[in-house]
Amino acid sequence: MENTQTKKLNTFTLAGLIIGPILGSGLILLPALLYNMVGNFSLIVWAIILTLGFIFALIFGRLAIMYPGDGGVSLATKEAMGKKYQLLTSFYLICAVFFGPVAVLIIAAKFIQDYFPNTSLELLGFFVYVITYILLLTKIDFLGKLMLVVSSAITLIFFTSSLIILFNTLQSTNEFIFSFPIISLKEFGYSLLIVFWSIVGWEVIGNYSKEVDDTKTLTSAVKLSAIIISLVYILTTLAICFGEFEAKNTEDFRLVWLIRPLFGNFSDEILASVAMILCIGTLILFVGGVARLISSLKLTVYTSSHLKNGTPIGALNFLSLIYIVTLFLVFFDYLELDDLVAFADGFFIANAIIGLITAIILFEKGFLKNSSILLAILFFIILLFSDILILATILGLFLFTYLKK
């Protein structure tokens, strides 16, 4: 029997659940990181990836509407390609979420470590996850409302800060002066691979499709979220590239410089708080979405168990155990942050490609079908810039699935 109490997300609360988490660690990590890598060329990289991301969101939103359920887009893959490819795309996403959330935990820990100097990054990451776990046990409508407030506040902070910097620069120079550096094809490809992290998240929106009142809610929330996310990244990148900062030419760019016009001496504390909130929001989206996916696969009785409020507690506990083990591997230097991001991105892209192939099969002729073909080709090219071990694992899982009777 369908639990109607879980269908409480409206357009704005679902958008709140999407915006903060998808901005998440990407907003606090990527704009400054990319600028330090390729300078003003980051404008071109962001223009490409945000355009792809917007179309990507529309495609996966459409698939989620066509086949709603906790299994998300994997349900559409099952219809288009069969059960074994549903399992393959599910395993790609699950593998990505073995590593991605731990990277987010470490990123959050880095921003707050100055306030806990005697505590290791891994232990701080564990405490951040405990907070996330507790929030994941609450009702989904409460999470949507909470993230709506948080997403709105953080979006307003970066919107306002970026506009102030751009206005001040234009007022002092009467023009924006910059030049594009020359970069190699390898640097360009690696930049796209790194920035792919900013559009990761649309794959799991479908796992929340049973939590909304109707399909219009999901469509409207996806469009609204994609527009706001793109605008935040665009304004932030423009402010970084065109803005005047005292130490811009002598040291690596730091994101805290963006919010200093608003918060002055309190900027470091504000950014640490924002980083924590965004990272927890990302974890809520990914861990909650993939826990629902694992639960829907009915792999075991335990991983399929739910609380009365609909929380997939068995799958959530299974993922939590994985994160604790992965944090230990990071603590003992078997894995580093770069490894976690690279592993996660590789599996996310592989999962996205299968979703796009699903869309190619299911969609009628038109813009979204043609866009799915184009994105599948482009994402495959970006995937080729991944580490050889990740590519071997992705290929191995594919061959195992293809050959399996």
Secondary structure, 3 states (H helix, E strand, C coil): CCCHHHCCECHHHHHHHHHHHHHHHHHHHHHHHHHHHHHHHHHHHHHHHHHHHHHHHHHHHHHHHHCCCCCCHHHHHHHHHCHHHHHHHHHHHHHHHHHHHHHHHHHHHHHHHHHCCCCCHHHHHHHHHHHHHHHHCCCHHHHHHHHHHHHHHHHHHHHHHHHHHHHHHHHHHCCCCCCCCCCCHHHHHHHHHHHHHHHCCHHHHHHHHHHECCHHHHHHHHHHHHHHHHHHHHHHHHHHHHCCCCCCCCCCCCCHHHHHHHHHHHHHHHHHHHHHHHHHHHHHHHHHHHHHHHHHHCCCCCCCCCCCCCCCHHHHHHHHHHHHHHHHHHHCCCCCHHHHHHHHHHHHHHHHHHHHHHHHHHCCCCHHHHHHHHHHHHHHHHHCCCCHHHHHHHHHHHHHHHHCC
